[in-house]
Amino acid sequence: MEDNLNQAMIPTFHKRKERKTTHEKSEMAKHESLVSLKRSRRAENVHKRSRRKREEMLKVQEKDQASTVGAGEDDEKAEVDRKIAALQMIIPGGESFGVDKLFEETADYIMALQCQIKAMRVLAGFLEGLEKEKRKSGG
């Protein structure tokens, strides 16, 4: 009889799956929507910047096309304006400079780039010399 009691079925209880409350779901949805909003704003800002530059270039091109109807002097002026606009986009901060200051900054920028090239050449030569020394010493 004792064996029958020991073998009696003991009910087992399974853990219920935890369900997320509607509050938790709404919090997760808010978080996801904030993340997607931030991403879309970043993409929007990048798009706006590139669109602005395109619009500037289009304005310059429109001026060029409009000036082709005029005399040769107008063509030259339009060409100079187009080149100045292109230079303003190349030089860091160039959009905020007048023509005189733009040319000064361009000269300074070219000098800085030349110095960087010289520094890179010196560094490359130094590293090349180290490599030759390693090869000579068998390393």
N, CA, C and O of each residue as an XYZ file, in Angstrom:
556
protein
N       0.815     -1.178      0.000
C       0.000      0.000      0.000
C       0.866      1.251      0.000
O       0.562      2.242     -0.664
N       1.929      1.179      0.746
C       2.830      2.330      0.786
C       3.409      2.598     -0.576
O       3.634      3.752     -0.942
N       3.661      1.520     -1.351
C       4.201      1.706     -2.694
C       3.203      2.450     -3.570
O       3.583      3.279     -4.396
N       1.929      2.148     -3.382
C       0.914      2.834     -4.171
C       0.853      4.316     -3.828
O       0.630      5.153     -4.703
N       1.049      4.637     -2.564
C       1.041      6.037     -2.157
C       2.251      6.774     -2.727
O       2.147      7.921     -3.160
N       3.387      6.106     -2.722
C       4.607      6.752     -3.242
C       4.524      6.951     -4.754
O       5.112      7.885     -5.300
N       3.783      6.059     -5.427
C       3.702      6.156     -6.873
C       2.540      7.033     -7.342
O       2.304      7.169     -8.542
N       1.842      7.604     -6.423
C       0.710      8.445     -6.799
C       1.198      9.623     -7.639
O       2.300     10.140     -7.455
N       0.361     10.009     -8.534
C       0.722     11.102     -9.440
C       0.770     12.420     -8.678
O      -0.194     12.819     -8.025
N       1.881     13.063     -8.776
C       2.033     14.371     -8.159
C       1.915     15.397     -9.269
O       2.662     15.366    -10.247
N       0.989     16.285     -9.108
C       0.817     17.269    -10.178
C       2.044     18.191    -10.287
O       2.608     18.623     -9.282
N       2.427     18.471    -11.508
C       3.542     19.399    -11.724
C       2.981     20.694    -12.309
O       2.039     20.682    -13.102
N       3.548     21.745    -11.921
C       3.098     23.057    -12.389
C       4.169     23.644    -13.304
O       5.344     23.724    -12.945
N       3.746     24.040    -14.455
C       4.669     24.649    -15.405
C       4.651     26.157    -15.217
O       3.628     26.757    -14.888
N       5.811     26.744    -15.438
C       5.870     28.207    -15.335
C       5.109     28.802    -16.511
O       5.206     28.346    -17.650
N       4.377     29.801    -16.196
C       3.673     30.498    -17.261
C       4.668     31.395    -17.999
O       5.591     31.952    -17.404
N       4.460     31.517    -19.278
C       5.305     32.433    -20.036
C       4.976     33.846    -19.596
O       3.820     34.251    -19.480
N       6.058     34.571    -19.359
C       5.832     35.947    -18.939
C       5.398     36.756    -20.151
O       6.060     36.772    -21.189
N       4.310     37.398    -19.993
C       3.818     38.237    -21.068
C       4.132     39.689    -20.730
O       4.048     40.120    -19.580
N       4.494     40.417    -21.767
C       4.795     41.823    -21.547
C       3.490     42.577    -21.418
O       2.532     42.346    -22.154
N       3.484     43.465    -20.480
C       2.287     44.272    -20.280
C       2.195     45.298    -21.399
O       3.163     45.534    -22.123
N       1.063     45.882    -21.527
C       0.894     46.891    -22.580
C       1.789     48.096    -22.307
O       2.230     48.772    -23.237
N       2.055     48.362    -21.030
C       2.945     49.474    -20.673
C       4.355     49.190    -21.185
O       4.994     50.058    -21.781
N       4.837     47.963    -20.947
C       6.182     47.604    -21.404
C       6.254     47.643    -22.929
O       7.248     48.092    -23.500
N       5.196     47.170    -23.581
C       5.172     47.203    -25.044
C       5.222     48.635    -25.552
O       5.934     48.935    -26.511
N       4.468     49.518    -24.909
C       4.451     50.899    -25.368
C       5.800     51.574    -25.118
O       6.233     52.412    -25.910
N       6.471     51.207    -24.009
C       7.797     51.764    -23.734
C       8.794     51.318    -24.792
O       9.612     52.114    -25.252
N       8.729     50.049    -25.178
C       9.629     49.544    -26.210
C       9.340     50.223    -27.544
O      10.260     50.560    -28.290
N       8.083     50.417    -27.834
C       7.711     51.074    -29.079
C       8.211     52.513    -29.101
O       8.673     52.997    -30.134
N       8.117     53.203    -27.951
C       8.613     54.575    -27.868
C      10.108     54.613    -28.130
O      10.596     55.461    -28.877
N      10.846     53.672    -27.498
C      12.291     53.628    -27.671
C      12.650     53.388    -29.136
O      13.518     54.065    -29.689
N      11.981     52.428    -29.755
C      12.256     52.122    -31.158
C      11.932     53.306    -32.058
O      12.653     53.588    -33.014
N      10.837     53.997    -31.743
C      10.466     55.133    -32.580
C      11.456     56.277    -32.403
O      11.737     56.996    -33.362
N      11.997     56.465    -31.179
C      13.000     57.508    -30.968
C      14.271     57.202    -31.740
O      14.869     58.096    -32.340
N      14.686     55.938    -31.726
C      15.892     55.547    -32.448
C      15.710     55.789    -33.939
O      16.590     56.347    -34.594
N      14.566     55.368    -34.475
C      14.331     55.556    -35.910
C      14.203     57.041    -36.243
O      14.603     57.465    -37.327
N      13.651     57.837    -35.324
C      13.531     59.271    -35.545
C      14.908     59.913    -35.621
O      15.163     60.752    -36.485
N      15.804     59.511    -34.705
C      17.161     60.059    -34.712
C      17.871     59.706    -36.011
O      18.544     60.545    -36.609
N      17.716     58.455    -36.443
C      18.362     58.032    -37.689
C      17.822     58.819    -38.868
O      18.582     59.260    -39.730
N      16.514     58.993    -38.905
C      15.933     59.706    -40.045
C      16.349     61.172    -40.038
O      16.554     61.761    -41.099
N      16.475     61.768    -38.851
C      16.909     63.166    -38.778
C      18.343     63.312    -39.266
O      18.665     64.255    -39.989
N      19.229     62.351    -38.859
C      20.611     62.396    -39.325
C      20.656     62.309    -40.843
O      21.346     63.088    -41.500
N      19.923     61.364    -41.387
C      19.896     61.192    -42.843
C      19.323     62.435    -43.519
O      19.780     62.840    -44.588
N      18.329     63.026    -42.888
C      17.700     64.224    -43.428
C      18.688     65.380    -43.470
O      18.741     66.124    -44.450
N      19.491     65.534    -42.379
C      20.475     66.611    -42.333
C      21.544     66.442    -43.406
O      21.936     67.409    -44.058
N      22.010     65.213    -43.585
C      23.001     64.949    -44.623
C      22.402     65.261    -45.978
O      23.054     65.864    -46.831
N      21.154     64.850    -46.176
C      20.476     65.099    -47.440
C      20.329     66.602    -47.685
O      20.526     67.075    -48.804
N      19.980     67.351    -46.632
C      19.812     68.795    -46.769
C      21.123     69.455    -47.174
O      21.145     70.326    -48.043
N      22.250     69.021    -46.521
C      23.541     69.611    -46.832
C      23.925     69.365    -48.285
O      24.356     70.281    -48.985
N      23.765     68.129    -48.729
C      24.146     67.819    -50.106
C      23.203     68.514    -51.091
O      23.620     68.925    -52.173
N      21.939     68.641    -50.712
C      20.974     69.319    -51.577
C      21.340     70.793    -51.696
O      21.238     71.374    -52.776
N      21.770     71.406    -50.577
C      22.165     72.810    -50.597
C      23.321     73.039    -51.570
O      23.311     73.983    -52.359
N      24.325     72.145    -51.495
C      25.468     72.294    -52.394
C      25.042     72.129    -53.850
O      25.500     72.865    -54.724
N      24.160     71.157    -54.105
C      23.676     70.965    -55.460
C      22.939     72.203    -55.952
O      23.101     72.627    -57.097
N      22.115     72.784    -55.056
C      21.364     73.978    -55.432
C      22.300     75.140    -55.744
O      22.060     75.905    -56.678
N      23.380     75.271    -54.948
C      24.348     76.329    -55.213
C      24.989     76.145    -56.585
O      25.129     77.095    -57.355
N      25.374     74.904    -56.872
C      25.989     74.627    -58.168
C      25.001     74.898    -59.315
O      25.380     75.431    -60.358
N      23.733     74.523    -59.107
C      22.729     74.769    -60.140
C      22.537     76.256    -60.386
O      22.373     76.687    -61.527
N      22.557     77.041    -59.308
C      22.412     78.492    -59.464
C      23.567     79.053    -60.294
O      23.373     79.882    -61.182
N      24.773     78.576    -59.979
C      25.937     79.047    -60.725
C      25.828     78.631    -62.186
O      26.129     79.417    -63.085
N      25.394     77.390    -62.422
C      25.242     76.926    -63.800
C      24.161     77.714    -64.537
O      24.312     78.021    -65.719
N      23.069     78.041    -63.840
C      22.012     78.828    -64.459
C      22.524     80.212    -64.847
O      22.185     80.740    -65.906
N      23.356     80.794    -63.964
C      23.942     82.090    -64.280
C      24.825     81.969    -65.517
O      24.832     82.842    -66.386
N      25.576     80.855    -65.577
C      26.436     80.632    -66.741
C      25.606     80.532    -68.017
O      25.940     81.144    -69.032
N      24.529     79.763    -67.961
C      23.689     79.577    -69.140
C      23.004     80.879    -69.534
O      22.880     81.186    -70.720
N      22.563     81.637    -68.550
C      21.900     82.906    -68.846
C      22.881     83.895    -69.461
O      22.506     84.718    -70.295
N      24.128     83.809    -69.046
C      25.110     84.765    -69.544
C      25.620     84.404    -70.933
O      26.221     85.250    -71.596
N      25.404     83.189    -71.389
C      25.879     82.807    -72.722
C      25.134     83.558    -73.818
O      25.612     83.661    -74.948
N      23.977     84.072    -73.478
C      23.197     84.835    -74.453
C      23.830     86.197    -74.674
O      23.723     86.763    -75.762
N      24.505     86.740    -73.627
C      25.091     88.083    -73.690
C      26.371     88.108    -74.493
O      26.709     87.149    -75.187
N      27.072     89.209    -74.390
C      28.314     89.418    -75.133
C      29.447     88.593    -74.532
O      29.264     87.932    -73.510
N      30.620     88.632    -75.168
C      31.786     87.865    -74.727
C      32.263     88.287    -73.343
O      32.760     87.458    -72.580
N      32.117     89.565    -73.012
C      32.541     90.066    -71.700
C      31.705     89.439    -70.587
O      32.226     89.099    -69.525
N      30.416     89.291    -70.839
C      29.531     88.653    -69.868
C      29.916     87.193    -69.673
O      29.853     86.667    -68.561
N      30.322     86.536    -70.777
C      30.752     85.138    -70.688
C      31.958     84.992    -69.772
O      32.029     84.085    -68.943
N      32.904     85.910    -69.943
C      34.114     85.862    -69.114
C      33.771     86.095    -67.648
O      34.297     85.414    -66.768
N      32.893     87.052    -67.387
C      32.501     87.336    -66.002
C      31.795     86.134    -65.384
O      32.033     85.796    -64.224
N      30.929     85.495    -66.158
C      30.213     84.324    -65.656
C      31.191     83.178    -65.370
O      31.044     82.454    -64.385
N      32.167     83.030    -66.228
C      33.179     81.983    -66.041
C      33.983     82.237    -64.766
O      34.259     81.310    -64.004
N      34.355     83.494    -64.539
C      35.083     83.854    -63.315
C      34.213     83.590    -62.098
O      34.694     83.042    -61.106
N      32.943     83.969    -62.155
C      32.027     83.733    -61.030
C      31.884     82.238    -60.736
O      31.846     81.818    -59.579
N      31.806     81.455    -61.798
C      31.677     80.005    -61.620
C      32.918     79.423    -60.946
O      32.823     78.565    -60.068
N      34.065     79.900    -61.370
C      35.326     79.406    -60.792
C      35.477     79.843    -59.335
O      35.979     79.086    -58.504
N      35.043     81.059    -59.030
C      35.096     81.536    -57.643
C      34.171     80.695    -56.766
O      34.535     80.336    -55.647
N      32.987     80.382    -57.265
C      32.048     79.548    -56.498
C      32.636     78.154    -56.265
O      32.489     77.587    -55.183
N      33.302     77.608    -57.283
C      33.931     76.292    -57.123
C      35.051     76.359    -56.101
O      35.209     75.449    -55.286
N      35.835     77.441    -56.140
C      36.928     77.612    -55.180
C      36.399     77.755    -53.758
O      37.005     77.247    -52.815
N      35.275     78.443    -53.600
C      34.669     78.593    -52.279
C      34.272     77.246    -51.693
O      34.336     77.052    -50.479
N      33.863     76.316    -52.547
C      33.471     75.001    -52.040
C      34.682     74.137    -51.701
O      34.581     73.236    -50.869
N      35.823     74.400    -52.335
C      37.022     73.597    -52.086
C      37.725     74.031    -50.806
O      38.149     73.190    -50.012
N      37.850     75.328    -50.604
C      38.587     75.867    -49.455
C      37.717     75.769    -48.206
O      36.562     76.195    -48.220
N      38.275     75.199    -47.104
C      37.491     75.112    -45.859
C      37.039     76.493    -45.388
O      37.863     77.390    -45.210
N      35.755     76.663    -45.191
C      35.183     77.932    -44.745
C      35.106     78.974    -45.845
O      34.844     80.144    -45.565
N      35.329     78.578    -47.087
C      35.396     79.518    -48.202
C      34.115     80.252    -48.494
O      34.137     81.342    -49.066
N      32.968     79.657    -48.099
C      31.681     80.298    -48.386
C      31.527     81.627    -47.664
O      30.760     82.489    -48.093
N      32.262     81.791    -46.561
C      32.087     83.001    -45.753
C      33.075     84.105    -46.125
O      33.018     85.190    -45.546
N      33.983     83.859    -47.080
C      34.996     84.849    -47.435
C      34.589     85.654    -48.662
O      33.864     85.184    -49.538
N      35.093     86.898    -48.686
C      34.985     87.696    -49.898
C      36.058     87.223    -50.873
O      36.851     86.341    -50.543
N      36.086     87.798    -52.059
C      37.011     87.337    -53.091
C      38.467     87.533    -52.665
O      39.279     86.620    -52.816
N      38.811     88.722    -52.132
C      40.198     88.983    -51.726
C      40.649     88.010    -50.644
O      41.718     87.407    -50.743
N      39.838     87.866    -49.630
C      40.172     86.957    -48.520
C      40.194     85.504    -49.017
O      41.004     84.704    -48.547
N      39.328     85.166    -49.947
C      39.285     83.817    -50.503
C      40.612     83.476    -51.183
O      41.131     82.372    -51.018
N      41.165     84.434    -51.955
C      42.439     84.180    -52.624
C      43.579     84.039    -51.618
O      44.469     83.209    -51.803
N      43.556     84.835    -50.567
C      44.583     84.716    -49.516
C      44.496     83.347    -48.834
O      45.505     82.671    -48.632
N      43.280     82.959    -48.488
C      43.076     81.664    -47.837
C      43.462     80.505    -48.755
O      43.971     79.481    -48.299
N      43.211     80.680    -50.063
C      43.583     79.647    -51.027
C      45.093     79.470    -51.050
O      45.595     78.346    -51.063
N      45.814     80.586    -51.056
C      47.277     80.515    -51.045
C      47.775     79.833    -49.768
O      48.663     78.982    -49.820
N      47.204     80.209    -48.634
C      47.598     79.577    -47.363
C      47.281     78.086    -47.359
O      48.062     77.274    -46.861
N      46.135     77.739    -47.917
C      45.711     76.339    -47.963
C      46.653     75.511    -48.836
O      47.014     74.387    -48.490
N      47.043     76.086    -49.973
C      47.988     75.386    -50.857
C      49.321     75.184    -50.157
O      49.916     74.111    -50.252
N      49.794     76.206    -49.456
C      51.061     76.089    -48.716
C      50.971     74.999    -47.652
O      51.907     74.218    -47.482
N      49.851     74.942    -46.935
C      49.673     73.920    -45.893
C      49.655     72.523    -46.507
O      50.233     71.591    -45.948
N      48.999     72.377    -47.645
C      48.966     71.076    -48.316
C      50.364     70.670    -48.789
O      50.736     69.500    -48.692
N      51.136     71.629    -49.298
C      52.498     71.330    -49.727
C      53.361     70.880    -48.553
O      54.171     69.963    -48.689
N      53.188     71.529    -47.394
C      53.937     71.117    -46.197
C      53.559     69.701    -45.777
O      54.420     68.921    -45.371
N      52.297     69.375    -45.871
C      51.858     68.021    -45.525
C      52.470     66.992    -46.465
O      52.859     65.906    -46.034
N      52.556     67.330    -47.739
C      53.158     66.410    -48.712
C      54.634     66.195    -48.384
O      55.120     65.064    -48.406
N      55.348     67.286    -48.078
C      56.767     67.156    -47.727
C      56.942     66.288    -46.488
O      57.831     65.438    -46.442
N      56.089     66.501    -45.475
C      56.184     65.714    -44.245
C      55.932     64.236    -44.525
O      56.613     63.373    -43.970
N      54.963     63.942    -45.378
C      54.679     62.543    -45.714
C      55.827     61.910    -46.488
O      56.138     60.735    -46.293
N      56.459     62.691    -47.368
C      57.601     62.160    -48.119
C      58.764     61.848    -47.182
O      59.410     60.808    -47.313
N      59.029     62.747    -46.241
C      60.112     62.519    -45.273
C      59.811     61.272    -44.451
O      60.687     60.431    -44.251
N      58.584     61.150    -43.979
C      58.194     59.992    -43.180
C      58.295     58.702    -43.992
O      58.760     57.685    -43.478
N      57.867     58.734    -45.242
C      57.953     57.553    -46.105
C      59.409     57.176    -46.340
O      59.755     55.995    -46.323
N      60.267     58.174    -46.560
C      61.694     57.891    -46.736
C      62.308     57.292    -45.493
O      63.123     56.373    -45.582
N      61.928     57.799    -44.334
C      62.430     57.265    -43.066
C      62.018     55.808    -42.890
O      62.839     54.966    -42.526
N      60.758     55.516    -43.148
C      60.273     54.144    -43.008
C      60.924     53.212    -44.031
O      61.194     52.046    -43.742
N      61.167     53.736    -45.215
C      61.842     52.936    -46.239
C      63.268     52.607    -45.808
O      63.750     51.495    -46.022
N      63.937     53.583    -45.200
C      65.289     53.357    -44.680
C      65.294     52.295    -43.594
O      66.205     51.470    -43.536
N      64.288     52.309    -42.735
C      64.188     51.287    -41.683
C      64.016     49.905    -42.288
O      64.610     48.935    -41.817
N      63.208     49.817    -43.323
C      62.990     48.532    -43.991
C      64.286     48.010    -44.599
O      64.573     46.816    -44.516
N      65.073     48.899    -45.212
C      66.349     48.483    -45.809
C      67.309     47.983    -44.734
O      68.017     46.996    -44.934
N      67.327     48.667    -43.595
C      68.185     48.247    -42.490
C      67.798     46.872    -41.985
O      68.669     46.062    -41.669
N      66.505     46.596    -41.905
C      66.029     45.279    -41.460
C      66.497     44.189    -42.419
O      66.934     43.118    -41.995
N      66.400     44.476    -43.715
C      66.796     43.498    -44.718
C      68.303     43.224    -44.659
O      68.742     42.084    -44.812
N      69.086     44.284    -44.435
C      70.551     44.127    -44.363
C      70.944     43.293    -43.157
O      71.841     42.452    -43.228
N      70.243     43.544    -42.028
C      70.617     42.824    -40.800
C      69.960     41.455    -40.721
O      70.157     40.729    -39.746
N      69.196     41.101    -41.719
C      68.582     39.773    -41.758
C      67.320     39.651    -40.921
O      66.932     38.542    -40.554
N      66.681     40.749    -40.618
C      65.493     40.694    -39.768
C      64.207     40.693    -40.463
O      63.158     40.649    -39.820
